[in-house]
Amino acid sequence: MDLVIIILALGLLMLIAYRGFSVILFAPLCALLAVILTEPSYALPFFSNIFMEKMVGFIKNYFPVFLLGAVFGKLVEMSGIAESIAKTIINLVGRKQAILAIVLMCAILTYSGVSLFVVAFAVYPFAANLFREANIPKRLIPGTIALGALSFTMDAMPGTPQIQNVIPTSFFKTDIYAAPILGIIGSLFVLCLGLLYLERRRKKAQIAGEGYFGFNGAGEETAVAAEAVNMSAAPSTNSASIGRQVLAFVPLVLVGVANKFFTISIPKWYPEGFDFSKLGLEAFGKVDLATVTGIWSVELALVLGILTALAYDWKRVTSGFQQGINASIGGALLAAMNTGSEYGFGGVIASLPGFATVRDSISHTFTNPLINGAVTTNVLAGITGSASGGMGIALSAMGDKYIQAITQYNIPPEVMHRVVAMASGGMDSLPHNGAVITLLAVTGLTHKQAYGDIFAVTIFKTLACFFVILVYTLTGLV
C-alpha cells in the first residue's frame, strides 16, 4: 500500500503538469496527499519541516543561477548578440545546412549560460526563416532546437553552467568541469546520432514531397501570415559587420573562461573556508567551500557576461531595458519556484515508507552505483518531467548512499557527477516537461505534429548516459 501511495502521488503530479497546471501549487498538494494517505497526523509537520525546508534550501542555493542566467539570456537577445551569432553560423555552414546551423546556435547559447527556455524564444525566428528557405518541414524545428538546447550542452559538456550541471557540485564536492573526457564522449554520441536522425527525417520528407508548409504547400498563406512577426527578427544580409559578429562571441566566451578562472581562484581566496564566528556571528556557521565553489563560480561568470552583453550595444539594450529585465526576472522566479517545489515534493516522497521499497528494489537490481544513479535519476526525472527536479529527488534521497557506494567501488566523484547530470536530461523530456510544452507553444505546433522527434533526442540522451558508463568501465577514462 505504501508503494501504491507514492505511485499515485507521482502519477497525479505528472498528469497535472501535463495538463498545464503549475507545480508550484500542486507539488505540495500531491506531496501532502501522499502523507495524509500514509498517516494524516503527519501532514502539517511534513509540510513545515520537510517540504518547506527542502524547497527553501534549493532556492537559497540555486536561485541566483536561475536569475543571472535569465537576465544574461535576455540581454543576449535584446543586444543583437543572438542575431549576430546566427548570421555568423549561417555564413560558415550555409543556409542549406539549416538543421546543423540551428543546432550549433542553440548549443553555443546554452553552453554559454543562456537559459533553456530563453533559447527557444531567441532561436525560433531564425530557425523558421532557414527552414522555410530550405523547404524543410516546420515540424522538424522542435526536434532540432531540442537537440541543440536540451541535450548535450545542458548536462554532458564539461563546463556548461546550466543548472543540471551545477546541482551535483554541492553533493559530490566537484566542479562543473567534472569528468571532461566522459562528458565530451557523451556529447559527441548525442550530437552525431541526433544529426543523423534529423537528416534522415529531412531526406524522407523531401522524397515524400513534404515541404515547410506540409504537402503541396497546404496552408501556406495562413502560415506565412501567422509568422510574419517572427520573420522580421531573422538575420538580414546587412545586419552586422564582421567585427561586430566576432565581438558577439566575447560575452559567451568570457562566461566560460571566467567560470574556469573562478573555479580555480575561489578556493585560493578562502583556503580555510569562511567562519562567521570570527566576526562574532556564530549563528551563521561556517561556509564549506567544496559545496559552493561551483555555484559561486557560475554566478560570478554570469555577472561578467551580463556586463559585456550590455556593453555590446548599450543603446539597443536600454531602449527596452525595463520591460526586458522584468520579463527575465519573472521567468527566473517561475523556473526556480517550479523546480524548488518539485524538490520539496521529492523530499517528502523520499521520507515516506514506500520510497524505501523503491530505493531498495533499484539497489538490489543495480548494485553498480553508476547504473543505480543513472536509472534512479532518469526514472524520477521522467516522472516529474524535470531534469533538475528529478535529480533533486534522487540526490536528496540517495546522495549520501551514492557517496558511500562510489567510495566502496573506488569510483571518482567526478564520474558520478557526470553520470547523474546526464541521466537527469534523459527521460525528463516526456510530454509533460515544461521546456517541451514551451518549445511547442513557441513554434505553434502540437505534440502530435512534432513531439516524436523530441522523443527521439530523449532516447539518444538516455542511451548516451549508459554508453558513458560503459566507456568508463572498460577504459577508466575520466
N, C-alpha and C positions, 0 to 999 in steps of 0.2 A: 504493500500500500504506500509506503514511504517513497518508493521509486515512481509509482504512478503519479503521486502528487507533484514531484519535480517535473516529470514529463508534461503534465497538464499545465503547470505554470510556464514552462519554456514554450510549449506549443501555443498557448494563449498569447504570449508576448510576441511570438513570431507572426501569428495571424493578425494581431493588432497593428504591428509595424507594416505588414504587407498591405493592410487596408489604408495605410497613410496616416494613422493617428500617432501623436507624439509619445515617444517612450519616456519623456521627462515625467509625464503624469502616470502612464500605465506601467512602467517598470516597477515603481514602488507598490502599486496596487497588485500587480501579479505576484510580487515577492510576498506581500502581506497575505494574499490569498493562500499561498503555499504554507505560510506559517500558521494561519488560522486552521487550515485543514489538518495540520500536524498537531498543534496544541494552541487553542485560542488565547490562552493567557500569556503566550509568548509574544503576541503581536506587537504591542507597544514597546517593550524592551528591545526586541529585534530591530524595530524601526529606528529607535533613537541611537542604540549603541552599536549596531552593525551596519544597517543601510546608510544612515546619515554619516557615520564615521568613514565608511569606505568611499562614499560619494565625495564628501568634502576633502578627504585625503587625496583623492585623484585630482580634483580640481586645483587644490593647493599646489600640487607638483607640476601639473601639465597645462594649466590654463594659459600661462604666458606663451607657451609654444603655439597653442591654437591662435591666440590673439595676434602675436607677431607674424605668424605665417599668413594669416588672413589679410593683415594690413599690407605686408610685403607683396602678396599676390595682387591685391587691388591696385597698388601703386605701379606694379609691373604692367598691368593692363592700362591704367589711366595715362601713364607717361609715354606710351607708344613703344615700350620695350618689347612687348609680345608681338606687335606688328612688325618691328624691325627684325626680330628673330625669325618670324615666319617668312619674310622676304629673303633673308639670307639662306635659309634651308631650301626654299624653293629654287633659288638661283644655283645652289650646289647640286641638288638631286634631280631638278627638273620637274615641271608640272605634271608630266606623265607618271611620275613616281609619287602619286598623291598619297597613297597609303603609307609609304616609308616616310614621307615628309611630315605627315601629321603625327605618326608615332614618335619621330625624333623630336618634334616640337613639344609634345606632351612630356616626353622623357626629360628634356632639358629643364622645363619649367618645374616639374615635380622634384627632380633631383636637386634643384637649387632652393627648394623650400616653399614653393608656391602650393597653397592648399589644394587638395584633390578636387574639392568642389569648385574652387575658383577656376581651375584649369578647364573644366567643361565649358564654362561660360566664355572664357578667353579664347579657346581654340575653335569652337564650333563655327564661327563665321568664316574662318579660313578653310576649315575642312569642307564646309558646304560649297564654297567657291571652287576649290580644287576638284572635288568630286564631280561637281556639275560640269566643269570644263573637260574633265577626263571621261565623262559619261559613265561613272561608276555608281552603282545603286546607292541611293542615300541610306538605305537600311544597313549598310556596312560601316557607316560612320561611328555608331556607338561602340561596336567591337574594336574599331581602330583606336578610338580615344581610350577605351578600357585597356588595351594592350600597352599604350604609351604611358598612361597615368595611374592605372590601378593595379599594375603588376610588378615588374622587376624594380622600377625606381621607387616603389612605395616601401619595400621592405627587404629586398635582396641585395641591391647595390650597397657596398660598404660606403658609409659616409652620408647616406641620404638622411636629411633632417626631418623626414616625415614622422609623425607621432608613433607609427607602428614600429619604427626602428629605435625610437627614444625610450619607450616604456621598459624594454628589457634591461636597459643600463642600470636602473635603480635596483633591480632584483639580483642581477648577476655581477654587479660592480664592474661592468665592462664599459666600452665607449661605442659610439655609433659606427666605428670602423671595424667592429668585431668580425673575425674570420673573413678577411678580404678575398682570399683565393676562392673559398667556397661560395661567397657572395657573387663574385664575378662569374663563376661557372654556372650558378643557378640563373643569373640574369641572362647569360647567353643562351641557355637552354630555353627559357621562356620566349625571348626575343626571336630566336630563329624559328621555333615551332609556330609562334604566333604569326610571323610574317609569311611563312609558307602556307599556313592555313588561310589567311586573308587573301593572299594572291590566288590561291586555288578557288576560293569563293568568287573572286572577281572574274577570273577566266571562265568559270562555269556560267556566271551571269551573262558574260559577253557572248558566249556561244549560244545561249538561250535567247539572245536578243533583248535582254533587260538592261535598261539604262538608268540614269539618275532618277528619273520620274517613273520608273516601272517599265512595263512592257508597252512599246509603241507610244511612249510619251504621254500615257494616260494621266490626266490631272495636272499636266504641265503648267497651264496658265494659272491655276489656283495655287500651285506650289510656289511659283515664281512670285506671285503677289504676296503670299504669306511670308516669304523670306526676304522681301525687298529691303527691310530694315537691316537684317543680318548681313546682306551682301555689301551694304555700304561700309561695313567695317573691314572688309577684306583688303589685303595689301595691294596697293597700286604700283605701277612700274616706276613712278617718280616719287615715291613716298620718303625715301631717305638716301643720303649719300653713303658711300662705302664706309667712311669714317664713322658715321652715326650707327651703322649696322654693327661695326666692330665694338663700339662703345656700349651697345645694348647688352653685350655679354658680360660686361665688367661687374654689375651688381650680382649676377648669378655666380660668376667665378669667385668673386670676393666672399660670398657666403661659404662656399666650400673650403677655400683657403683659410679663412678666419676660423671656421669651425675646427679645423685641424690644429691651428695655432693655439686656440683657447683650450682645446683638449689636453695639449702638452703643457701649457703655461699655468693653468689654474692650480694644479697640484703643487707647482713650484711657488705660487703666491701664498698658498696656505698649506705648507708642508706638514703641519700638525692638525689640520682641520681648523675649526673655529669654535672656541669655547666661550659662551656668553657669560660664564661665571667670572671670567677675568674682568668683565665690565660691571660686575655686581648684578647681573641679570640671570641668576641661576635658573629661573623658571623657564627660560627659553632653551636650555640644554646645550648640546654640542652638535655641530654640523659634521656629518660623516661625508667627507669629500668623495669617497668612492661611489656614493649613491646619487650625488648631484652634479658631478663634473660633466657628464654627458648632457644633462638638461641645461646647465648654465652655459655650456659652450654653444649649443644651438641658439639659445636666446640672444647671446651677445653677437653671434654671427648674423642673425636676422636683423638686429638693430643696425648693424653696419650696412646690410643690404638695403634696408629701408632708406637710410640716409643717401646712399648712392643712387637709388631709384628716384628720389626726389631731385637730386642734382642733375639727372639725365635730361629732364625737360620740366624745369620748375614752373614755367608759365602754364604749360598744358595741364599739369597736375593741380595747380592752385585754382584753376577755373572751376573745377567741380570737387574741390578737396573735401568740403564739409559733408556733402552727400555721399561721396565715395567712402570716406573713413567711417562714417556712421553705419553704412551698409556692411562694411567689412567687420566692424565690431559686433554688429548684430549677428552676423554669420558665425563669428568665433564663439560668441556666447551660446548660440544654439548648438553648435557642434560639441563644445566642451560639456554642456549640460546633458546632452543626449548620451555621450559616452560615459560621463560620470554617473548618470542614472543607471546605465547598464552595468557599470562597475559595482555600484551598490547592490543591484539586483543579484549579481554574481556572488557577492559576499554573503548575502542572505541564503541563497541556494546552497552555497558551499558549507554553510553551517547546519544544514538540515540532515537528519539521519540518512535520507535516501541518497545523498550525494556520496556518502562513504561507499555505498553499494556500487555506484557508477565508477568511482575512483578505483576501488579495489578490483572491479571487473576489468578495467582497462589495464591496470598494473599487472594483473595476473596474465592477461592476454599478451601484453607487450612489456617484457621485462627490460628491454633496452631503453634507457631513459630518453634517448633521442627520438625513437619511434613513439614512445609513450607521449612525450611532449608534443610531437607533431600531430598525432591522432587526437589527443585531448583538445589542443588549441584549435585544430581545424574543425572538429565537430562543434565545439562551443561557439566559434566564430560563425559557422554556418547557421546554427540555431538562432543566435541573436541577430544575425545579419550585420555584424560589425566586427571588423578585424581587431580594432583596439579594445572593444567591449569583450569579445571572446577571449582575447589574450589576457585581459584584466581578470576575467573569471578564472581562467586556468592558472595564472600565476598567483593570484590571491589565495587560491585553494591549494595549489600544489608547489608553489615556489620553493619553499623550504625543503620539500621532499626531492625536488629536482636537483637542488644544490647538493644534498646528501648523496643522491644517486650518481651524479657526474663525478663527485669526489671518489666514490667507491669504484667506479669504472674508469677512473683516470681520464676523463674527458674534459678538455679545456672549457671553461665557462663561455668563451667566445663562440665556440661551436654551438652550444646550447642556445645562446642568444640568437645566432643566425637562423637556426632551425625553427625556433619558436616564432621569430618575427616572420619568416617566410610562410610558416603554417597558418598564421593569422590571416594572411592575404590570399588564402586558397578558396575554401568554400564560403568565405564571408560574403562573396558577391552573388548570393542566391537572390531570387526575385524581390525579396523584401528589404534588401540592402538600401540604405539611404542614398548612397552615391549612385547606385544603379537607377533608382527612381528619379533622381535629379538629372542624370545624364539623358535618360529617355525623355524627360519633360523638356529639357533644353533643345533637343533635336526634333521634338514634335513627333516622336514615334512611339509605338506601343510595345509592350513585352512580346506580343505575338509577332510583330514585324521584325524586331531586332535583338531580342534577348538571347536567341540561340548562339549568336557569335560571342556575346559577352560570356555566356556559359562555357564556350569552348576555351576562352582565355582562362577562365576559372579552373578548368581541368588541367591545362598546361601548368598553371601555378602550383596546383596541388601535386602534380607529378614531379615538378622541379624540386619541391621540398624533400621528397623521398629519394630523388636522384642525388641530391647533395649529401644526404645521409649515406647513401651507397658509396659515393666518391670518398667521403671521409673514412668510412670503414675499410675500404680497400687500400687507400693511399696514406691516410693520416694527415692529409693536407688541411691546413687551417687558413 
